[in-house]
């Protein structure tokens, strides 16, 4: 069910503490349906955790979704059209937040690629992304399945 009160805005570095908390909460509570506790721990802490990616959030086109001034999701895309981050708070799943973020992030690209989790794969399929390949990423010596997915012919604006 879509929520009409979603506001999407540009990321500010001062958003980082909320974004980092949302990332940890989402992976722990939502992705646990498809990944083991060991995999979740490696996902959250792998590569130094989200702290090591803070510069990426500032360098990429990163957007924040808010409802009533509260951050409920975030997403980012790099200059090559790789959708990097897309996370929605556990209490706001299936409310149109990920779609609202993607609608804005995908604009301007003829193709977008992403590395979708098992959890996110159906969402991306519903947006017209196709499977390029299944793969396993390694974090802290733990293997996590994900999917390289791509969407073609996105309207350039």
PEWOWO-V699469 format. One record per pair of residues at least 12 apart in sequence whose ideal C-beta (glycine too) atoms are under 6 Angstrom apart, sorted by the first residue. I is the first residue (numbers start at 1). J is the second residue. Records with the same first field share a line. If there is no record, write none. Layout:
I->J + J
//
This chain:
2->96
3->95 + 96
5->67
6->65 + 67 + 97 + 100
7->66
8->63 + 65 + 100 + 104
9->64
11->57 + 62 + 64
13->58
15->64
16->54
18->71
19->74
20->50
22->89
23->50 + 87
24->44
25->90
26->87 + 90
27->40 + 43 + 44
28->40
29->90
30->90
31->117 + 119
34->118 + 119
38->142
39->142 + 144
42->139 + 140 + 142
46->139 + 140
60->76 + 78
61->77
62->76
63->75 + 101 + 104
65->97 + 101
72->89 + 92 + 97
73->88 + 97 + 101
74->87
75->101 + 105
77->105
81->109 + 111 + 112
82->113
83->112 + 114
86->98
106->154
107->157
108->156
109->154
111->152
112->151
113->150
114->149
115->146
116->147 + 149
117->146
118->145
121->147
124->149
128->151
129->149 + 151
131->147 + 149
132->148 + 150
133->148
134->147
//
